[in-house]
Amino acid sequence: MGNVILPGSQKADGKRRVWMPPGATKALMGDTISVCDIPVAFDHDAGTLKKCGARFVKGQERLAEKHHATCAVEHADVIQSFISTRRPEIMDPWDKEYAAWLKQNERGIAEGRVKW
């Protein structure tokens, strides 16, 4: 069957999807070493979570690290939304007095005037 591009298989970003038979990607690319499980979309009403799903194979270790870091930063709002919905106690500071001091001195810490 090989690589088959089906009609209407173009994504919203203009890239085409390539459909391959099961096992073909492993034969062509090798063993998967990492899959990005970072949430990229969260539906509050349905409670469903869509993950990135980018796959990396041997030889792409640095690319995988870079992708995970940038993907996490890009989708930080989705991650925070998901965590606050599932376990709101995680988002509350365990030491309220320290959290208040940190918020008050945030600018000074960033400028290096306040040591913590």
Secondary structure as UniProt FT lines:
FT   TURN            7..8
FT   TURN            12..13
FT   TURN            22..23
FT   HELIX           24..29
FT   STRAND          32..35
FT   STRAND          39..43
FT   TURN            44..47
FT   STRAND          48..51
FT   STRAND          55..57
FT   TURN            58..59
FT   HELIX           61..74
FT   HELIX           76..86
FT   HELIX           88..91
FT   HELIX           96..104
FT   HELIX           106..111
//
